[in-house]
Amino acid sequence: MKKIVFLFLLPCVFGVSPALAQTSEAEQLAQAQLEAYNQRDIDAFLVPYSDSVKVYDNLRDFSYQGKDRMRTGYAGFFQSVDSLHCTVVNRIVLGNVVIDQEEVYIARGGKKTIFEAIAIYTIRNGKIEEVAFKSPD
């Protein structure tokens, strides 16, 4: 019994929760950026991304490349909304790919919007190298 408790608590001693200790690197990166997104913390949001991240809309339409461009877009967005929250409805992890089905809530200027989206994160070398989004048309 003591061994089981010790193994359960060991990750906590080193700053990793037992749940995260069991998740893949890919899932940890996707989750970290999601949590920072919900906090509208641009610096923390960008940490999981590669400097040369490629971003796609409609799953395959190239939108832009680079963390600097991502910072500009998201920093402005985070500042322009009154409230923002993204909830993962369903998550699939397969190797270095994470697919999130999301419900996104945005409040801006008294107007509230809720929509579903899909985000596909591709991880290479410990960073999110590509992210592809699909939102309702």
Summary of the structure (lengths in Angstrom):
residues: 137
radius of gyration: 16.6
end to end distance: 54.3
largest distance: 55.4
contacts: 367
relative contact order: 0.17
helix: 36%
strand: 44%
